[in-house]
Amino acid sequence: MDKKADQYEKIINGLKSRRAIKEKHLRADSKQLEQLSKQISYYSARRANLLTERYRQIARQLFAEYELIAIEKLDAKEMRKKNQKGSGATNRGKNRKLAKIKPYEIALLLEQMADREGKTLLKVDSYKTSQVEFGTQYQKVVSVNGCLSTLEN
């Protein structure tokens, strides 16, 4: 992730913790709380814009180099499912990281860029994609003297 975005994230977290402390002692309509909320909104918007622009740069680079890009169908709900082995802190950390990188936004930008550029974006179901031994067969396409053939394992 971008260093500037990380700096904004630290600022936002600091402001949120200050606001949480002040919420205990001040009224809900306090000017100080309102000011902190405005600052949090400002830095959150700056960070979101910075990341969106970086995602656009990455998408442009990918589609400049490749005609076809395959990505996993990203389902944040599935990604955020509680890990049976992990603790609550592990799950909170995972959720925080997912909120930082915004995988849905990346997929959406890639889809928009593919439509605009006339390139192909393939969304692959995530079910057992990394586990080859579950009923999938590996095929290798080999070119011998201009003739294509497939080899199966």
TAZI-V697021 format. One record per backbone hydrogen bond with DSSP energy under -1.0 kcal/mol. NH is the residue of the N-H (numbers start at 0). CO is the residue of the C=O. If there is no record, write none. Layout:
nh:NH co:CO
nh:NH co:CO
This chain:
nh:5 co:1
nh:6 co:2
nh:7 co:3
nh:8 co:4
nh:9 co:5
nh:10 co:6
nh:11 co:7
nh:12 co:8
nh:13 co:9
nh:14 co:10
nh:15 co:11
nh:16 co:12
nh:17 co:13
nh:18 co:14
nh:19 co:15
nh:20 co:16
nh:21 co:17
nh:22 co:18
nh:25 co:21
nh:29 co:26
nh:33 co:29
nh:34 co:30
nh:35 co:31
nh:36 co:32
nh:37 co:33
nh:38 co:34
nh:39 co:35
nh:40 co:36
nh:41 co:37
nh:42 co:38
nh:43 co:39
nh:44 co:40
nh:45 co:41
nh:46 co:42
nh:47 co:43
nh:48 co:44
nh:49 co:45
nh:50 co:46
nh:51 co:47
nh:52 co:48
nh:53 co:49
nh:54 co:50
nh:55 co:51
nh:56 co:52
nh:57 co:53
nh:58 co:54
nh:59 co:55
nh:60 co:56
nh:61 co:57
nh:62 co:58
nh:63 co:59
nh:64 co:60
nh:65 co:61
nh:68 co:119
nh:70 co:121
nh:72 co:123
nh:78 co:74
nh:79 co:75
nh:90 co:86
nh:91 co:87
nh:92 co:88
nh:93 co:89
nh:94 co:90
nh:95 co:91
nh:96 co:92
nh:97 co:93
nh:98 co:94
nh:99 co:95
nh:100 co:96
nh:101 co:97
nh:105 co:101
nh:106 co:102
nh:107 co:103
nh:108 co:104
nh:109 co:105
nh:110 co:106
nh:111 co:107
nh:112 co:108
nh:113 co:109
nh:114 co:110
nh:115 co:111
nh:116 co:112
nh:117 co:113
nh:118 co:113
nh:119 co:66
nh:121 co:68
nh:123 co:70
nh:128 co:125
nh:133 co:130
nh:134 co:132
nh:139 co:150
nh:141 co:148
nh:143 co:146
nh:146 co:143
nh:148 co:141
nh:150 co:139
nh:152 co:137
